[in-house]
Amino acid sequence: MRRERIPALLVAAGCVLVWALDWITVAEPRAWTVLASGAVVGAVALLPGRWTRLSLDRRALLAAPLSLAVTAALLLPDRGTGGSWGLLESAALLVLLARCARHTAPRRVIALCLLLWAAAAAAPLRMPSDDTAESAAFALTLAAAAAAGFGGYLRILDQRRARAVAAVREHERHELARDLHDFVAHHVTGIVVQAQAAQAIRESAPERLDPLLRSIEQAGAETLDSMRRLVRVLREQDSGSVRPQDLPAELSRLVADRPGAVLELAQAVRGVQLAPEVETSVHRLVQEALTNVTRHAPGARSTRVRLTTDGVRLTVEVANDAGDRRGHTPPGGRGGLGLIGLRERIEAVDGVLTAGPAEGGGWRVTGVFPLLPGLAGSRV
């Protein structure tokens, strides 16, 4: 059984138990009405979206009016003599209320929450005893307020995280734009120097002009490519980081600082060419992945940094075993933003980042980067 199915199965089992309690406690002549209403409202509110194909707002607009309609029908003179007003239905409405408070658009959230609150608080009026109905309605009013408050609290946390993610992405764009600015300046300087050399030898050694012109053409193509990326990510410049000048040596130093880590470079990797901004992104991926191993899996016995290539793309993989993490809380807590910023940087240079559990436990981070054709760029 896949782990992600366990919460859904637990929710389903809880719903069945609550519905069974309704079945036991509700009595004729309204039994089937309450049970059917609870099943329908529960399905609308709690079934996964891929099964119902209903948005959250539509769920609320179906569940609340249906519940209110059933309540109104059961307020007719013959109200019966049962003990349950529909526990599953009330629980489903409260869950839906909390979800709407968290996710619904601001212009609709108040109206939908009030509608769901009214449906949940009115359900006990189906009971024959006015005193019991009033007590239950008051309790459900408090429960609805708690559900709305909990959903609102989660909404605030979501907004804070969204702002933090945006700040991390913006920082990565700043840093990459600064790096690209430096690299473009380097390319343009080389073009100027070679053009000056071509002018100097035009009369004395014209046979040497063709290689210089080809070099200028290639450097110009690289510059245009870097400029394309620069325009895509350019923001205000801030003071900056430096590009690793020797990537294998830099990666070796990073790996040496992590006990149990090894660096594996396929032979073909040593001859590939990387754009300067790709080189810095490779360095950043390995650095961030090793940092995460230290923070989240300090008991890992081995960590492997592996670079391979198929001649078109460079694949960088950082994998660690599960180790023993019982009782370990990473410094600064879980749910950091490092991988978000890293994905932003890698996608900006036409790369792809994936991260997830490795076979047999542990964690794996993989980045796939484009190579430069020909002889230009930075040799790994």
RAZI-V27986 format. One record per pair of residues at least 4 apart in sequence whose C-alpha atoms are under 7 Angstrom apart, sorted by the first residue. I is the first residue (numbers start at 1). J is the second residue. Records with the same first field share a line. If there is no record, write none. Layout:
I=J ; J
This chain:
5=9
6=10
7=11
8=12
9=13
10=14
11=15
12=16
13=17
14=18
15=19 ; 88
16=20
17=21
18=22 ; 87 ; 88
19=23 ; 88
20=24
21=25
22=26 ; 35 ; 84 ; 86 ; 87
23=35
25=82 ; 83 ; 84
26=31 ; 82 ; 83 ; 84
27=31 ; 81 ; 82
28=80 ; 82
29=80
30=34 ; 80
31=35
32=36
33=37
34=38 ; 85 ; 86
35=39 ; 86
36=40
37=41 ; 67
38=42 ; 86 ; 88 ; 89
39=43
40=44
41=45 ; 63 ; 89 ; 92
42=46 ; 88 ; 89 ; 92
43=47
44=59 ; 63
45=59 ; 63 ; 92 ; 96
46=92
47=51 ; 52
48=52
49=53 ; 54
54=58 ; 59
55=59
56=60 ; 100
57=61 ; 104
58=62
59=63
60=64 ; 96 ; 112 ; 116
61=65
62=66
63=67
64=68 ; 115 ; 116 ; 119
65=69
66=70
67=71 ; 119
68=72 ; 119
69=73
70=74
71=75 ; 123 ; 126
74=79 ; 126
75=79 ; 126
79=128
80=128
81=128
82=127
83=127
84=127
85=123 ; 124 ; 126 ; 127
86=90
87=91
88=92
89=93
90=94 ; 120
91=95
92=96
93=97 ; 116 ; 120
94=98 ; 144 ; 147
95=99
96=100
97=101 ; 113 ; 116 ; 147 ; 148
98=102 ; 147 ; 148 ; 150 ; 151
99=103 ; 151
100=104 ; 109 ; 113
101=109 ; 113 ; 148 ; 151 ; 152
102=151 ; 152 ; 154 ; 155
103=155
104=108 ; 109
105=109
108=112
109=113
110=114
111=115
112=116
113=117
114=118
115=119
116=120
117=121 ; 144
118=122
119=123
120=140
121=137 ; 140 ; 141
122=137
124=133 ; 136 ; 137
125=133
127=133
129=133
130=134
131=135
132=136
133=137
134=138
135=139
136=140
137=141
138=142
139=143
140=144
141=145
142=146
143=147
144=148
145=149
146=150
147=151
148=152
149=153
150=154
151=155
152=156
153=157
154=158
155=159
156=160
157=161
158=162
159=163
160=164
161=165
162=166
163=167
164=168
165=169 ; 337 ; 340
166=170
167=171
168=172 ; 341
169=173 ; 341 ; 344
170=174
171=175
172=176 ; 341 ; 344 ; 345
173=177 ; 233 ; 234 ; 235 ; 345
174=178 ; 234 ; 235 ; 236 ; 237 ; 238
175=179 ; 240
176=180 ; 345
177=181 ; 230 ; 233 ; 234 ; 235
178=182 ; 237 ; 240
179=183 ; 277
180=184 ; 226 ; 230 ; 277
181=185
182=186
183=187 ; 276
184=188 ; 223 ; 226 ; 227
185=189
186=190
187=191 ; 219 ; 223
188=192
189=193
190=194
191=195 ; 216 ; 219
192=196
193=197
194=198 ; 212 ; 216
195=199
196=200
197=201
198=202 ; 209 ; 212
201=205 ; 206
202=206 ; 209
208=212
209=213
210=214
211=215
212=216
213=217
214=218
215=219
216=220
217=221
218=222
219=223
220=224
221=225
222=226
223=227
224=228
225=229
226=230
227=231
228=232
229=233 ; 348 ; 349
230=234
243=280
244=250 ; 280
246=250
247=251 ; 380
248=252 ; 380
249=253
250=254
251=255 ; 283
252=256 ; 263
253=257
254=287
255=261 ; 262 ; 263
260=301 ; 302 ; 303
261=302 ; 303 ; 304
262=303 ; 304 ; 305
263=304 ; 305 ; 306
264=305 ; 306 ; 307
265=269 ; 306 ; 307 ; 308
266=307 ; 308
268=309
269=307 ; 308 ; 309 ; 380
270=380
271=379 ; 380
272=371 ; 379 ; 380
273=371 ; 372 ; 375 ; 376 ; 377 ; 378 ; 379 ; 380
274=278 ; 279 ; 371 ; 372 ; 377 ; 378 ; 379
275=279 ; 372 ; 377 ; 378
276=280 ; 377 ; 378
277=281
278=282 ; 349 ; 369
279=283
280=284
281=285 ; 345 ; 346
282=286
283=287
284=288
285=289 ; 342
286=290 ; 318
287=291
288=292 ; 338
289=293 ; 318 ; 365
290=294
291=295
292=296
293=297 ; 298
294=298
295=330 ; 331
296=330
297=323 ; 325
299=323 ; 324 ; 325
300=320 ; 321 ; 322 ; 323 ; 324
301=321 ; 323
302=320 ; 321
303=319 ; 320 ; 321
304=318 ; 319 ; 320
305=317 ; 318 ; 319
306=316 ; 317 ; 318
307=315 ; 316 ; 317
308=314 ; 315 ; 316
309=313 ; 314 ; 315
312=370 ; 371
313=368 ; 369 ; 370 ; 371
314=368 ; 369 ; 370 ; 371
315=367 ; 368 ; 369
316=366 ; 367 ; 368
317=365 ; 366 ; 367
318=364 ; 365 ; 366
319=363 ; 364 ; 365
320=362 ; 363 ; 364
321=361 ; 362 ; 363
322=361 ; 362
329=333
330=334
337=341
338=342
339=343
340=344
341=345
342=346
343=347 ; 353
344=348
345=349
346=350 ; 351 ; 352 ; 353
347=351 ; 352
350=369 ; 370
351=367 ; 368 ; 369 ; 370
352=367 ; 368 ; 369
353=366 ; 367 ; 368
354=365 ; 366 ; 367
355=364 ; 365 ; 366
356=363 ; 364 ; 365
357=361 ; 362 ; 363 ; 364
358=362 ; 363 ; 364
372=376 ; 377
